[in-house]
Amino acid sequence: IRGCAVIAADRCYIGEMIEHNVNGALVEADTPEAWGSAILELLGDTPRRTALGEQARETAAAYYLDAVAPAYLSLFNEVITSYQTQPAHERA
C-alpha cells in the first residue's frame, strides 16, 4: 500500500471499507463525468489527496496478513476445539 488516494464507485460493500472524504472518495453516479470530476477534484487539492491517501494506508493496514492472521488462527482454534469437545453423535 503506497498511501494513494482512492476513488471508488459507491456500490455494494465498498462503503464499508471506504468512507467518503475520510479514507477515500466515493463516486455516486457511475458516469465518465462523475469519475472525471472526482479525479480533477483530487488532482487540484494536494492536502486533501495526501490526507485521504494517509487514511487509506491506515485503513488497509488493518487488513494486512500480519494484522488479521492471529484473529483467524484464534477463530480456527476455537472452532476445532469446539468440534473436538462435542460428543461424536453430535458432530456433523
C-alpha positions in Angstrom: 0.0 0.0 0.0 1.5 3.2 -1.1 -0.8 5.7 0.5 -2.5 6.8 -2.6 -5.9 8.5 -2.5 -8.7 6.1 -3.5 -11.7 6.9 -5.7 -14.3 4.2 -5.9 -17.9 3.7 -7.0 -20.3 3.8 -4.1 -21.7 0.3 -4.7 -22.2 -3.0 -2.9 -19.9 -3.1 0.1 -17.4 -0.5 -0.9 -18.9 1.9 1.6 -18.0 -0.5 4.4 -14.3 0.0 3.6 -14.1 3.5 2.1 -15.7 6.4 4.0 -16.3 9.4 1.7 -13.8 12.2 2.4 -12.2 10.2 5.3 -10.1 7.5 3.6 -11.2 7.9 0.0 -13.7 9.5 -2.3 -16.9 7.7 -3.4 -18.5 8.4 -6.8 -22.3 8.2 -6.6 -23.1 8.2 -10.3 -21.2 5.7 -12.4 -20.7 8.0 -15.3 -17.5 9.3 -17.0 -18.4 12.8 -15.9 -18.7 11.8 -12.2 -15.4 10.0 -12.3 -13.7 12.8 -14.2 -15.0 15.3 -11.7 -13.8 13.2 -8.7 -10.3 12.8 -10.3 -10.0 16.5 -11.1 -11.1 17.5 -7.6 -8.3 15.3 -6.0 -5.7 16.4 -8.5 -6.4 20.0 -7.7 -6.3 19.6 -3.9 -3.0 18.2 -2.8 -3.6 18.5 1.0 -6.9 16.6 0.7 -5.4 14.0 -1.7 -2.5 13.5 0.8 -4.8 13.2 3.8 -7.0 10.7 2.0 -4.0 8.6 1.0 -2.6 8.5 4.5 -6.0 7.4 5.9 -6.4 4.8 3.1 -3.0 3.4 4.1 -4.1 3.2 7.8 -7.3 1.5 6.8 -5.6 -1.0 4.6 -3.0 -1.8 7.3 -5.8 -3.3 9.4 -6.3 -5.9 6.7 -2.6 -6.9 6.3 -1.9 -10.6 6.9 0.2 -9.8 10.0 -2.8 -8.0 11.4 -5.6 -10.5 10.6 -3.7 -13.8 10.8 -3.8 -14.0 14.6 -7.5 -13.4 14.7 -8.1 -16.1 12.0 -5.8 -18.5 13.9 -7.7 -17.9 17.1 -11.1 -18.5 15.3 -9.9 -21.7 13.7 -8.6 -23.0 17.0 -11.9 -22.1 18.7 -13.9 -24.0 16.1 -11.6 -27.0 16.2 -11.7 -27.2 20.0 -15.5 -26.8 19.9 -15.8 -29.7 17.4 -13.4 -31.9 19.3 -15.3 -31.5 22.6 -18.7 -32.4 21.1 -19.9 -35.9 21.6 -19.3 -38.0 18.4 -23.0 -38.4 17.8 -23.5 -34.6 17.6 -20.7 -33.9 15.0 -21.9 -33.2 11.5 
